Amino acid sequence: MYFAKNLRFLRRRAELSQAELGDKLATDYNTISRYENGKSTPKLEALTKLAQVFEVSIEALRNQDLTQPVAGRDRTGRTTAQQERTIPYTLPRPAKHPLLVSVELDGTAASLERAVARLTALNEVVAETD
């Protein structure tokens, strides 16, 4: 298991102190220190939060050495195919008349792509009217 090593690596890469990471998890720095030293193992809830904070899978956090690049994977555990599906995002110029838009997602890549396409089209319409 690589959990302790990965946690220390990811925390340092994110330039977070143990106390700052503890704040994100609603715990203290002593707990983070125990995780990093292998003296304690987080419960599923904390493990899930850690995976979300560092944008890695729980599987990668626990079972892959994220300190070493692996062919076909980046250090977050994402495969090349997953990286290619990442939607590039550029900040649009601020609109003179900002709109509040709600988008409903179902957790699939397809719904995210549809939402981005709709928001991009809406942004273009608003930009034309400015």
N, C-alpha and C positions, 0 to 999 in steps of 0.2 A: 504494500500500500504506500502511496506517495502523498497522502493527504497533508501531513505536517510540512513536508518540504514544499509542496505546491502552495500551501497557504502562505508561508513566509515569502516565497518568491513573488506571488501575485500581489501581496500586500505591499511589498517593497517596490515592485514595478509600478504600482498605482500611487506610490509616494504617500502612503497612509501610515500613521503611527498605529500601534496596537490600540491605543485609546480611541483614535478616530474610527477604526474599524469596529471596535466594540460599540461605539455610539450608533453606527449603522445597523448593528445587530441587536441593539437594546440590551447590551451586556457590558461587562467591564474589561479592562485590558488584561487582568489576571486570567480570565477565561481564554482570551485570544492567545496569551502566552502559553497556557497549558495545551491548547490545540497545536501550536507550532512546535512545542517540545515533545509532542506525542504522549503527554501525560493524561490527556483527556480526549474523548471523541465526541463531536457534536451530535445532537439528536437530529432527526430528519428535518425539523423545522429550521434549525440553525444552518444545517448543511444546504438546504434549499435557498436560504437568504444569501449565504456565501456565494453560491453558484450564480445567483442573480447579480450580486454586487460586482463580481468579476467577469460576468458574461461568459461563463463556461458551463458545460454540462456537469451534473453531479458525478457521472461516470468518469469524465476526464479529471475532475478535481480529486477523486479518490484513487483512480487506477492507472493514470497516465503520468509519466514524468514530464510535466509542462515546462520544466527548465531546459529541456532539450528539444530542439525542433525535430519533427518527424516528417519524413517524406509524405506529401499529400495532406499534411495537417499544419496549421499554424499553432502558436503557443496557447491559443484559447481552446484548442481541441477541435476547432471547426475544420471540416474537410475542404479541399479545394472547390468542390461542387457547391458547398454551402457558402463559401466566400463569393463565388461567382453570382449567387442568387442575391447577394446583398445589394440593396437598391442605393445607388449613389444619391446623396442629398446635397443640394446647394441651397444656400439661404437666398430666398427671393428678396428683391428690394422692398423696403417697407411700403405698404399701400397708404395712400392719403386717407382712405376710409376703411379702417380695419374691420373685418368681419369675424364673428364667432361662428365656427362651423363644428358640428359634432359628427364623428365618424364611428360607425359600429364595426368592430372587427370580430371574427370568429376564431382567431388564432392560427389561421392558415396563411401561407405565403400568398396564395391567390387573392385572398380578401385584402391583404396589405397592399398588393400591387394595384388592385382596383381602387382602393382608397387613395393611394398616391396619384394615380392617373386622374381621378376625379378632382382632387385638390389642385393638381397642376393645371388642369383645364380651367377650373374656377379662378385660380390665380392669374392665368393669362387673360381671362375676360375682365377681371378687375383691373389689371395693368393697362389694358386697352382703353378703359374708360377714364383713367387718370389723366 
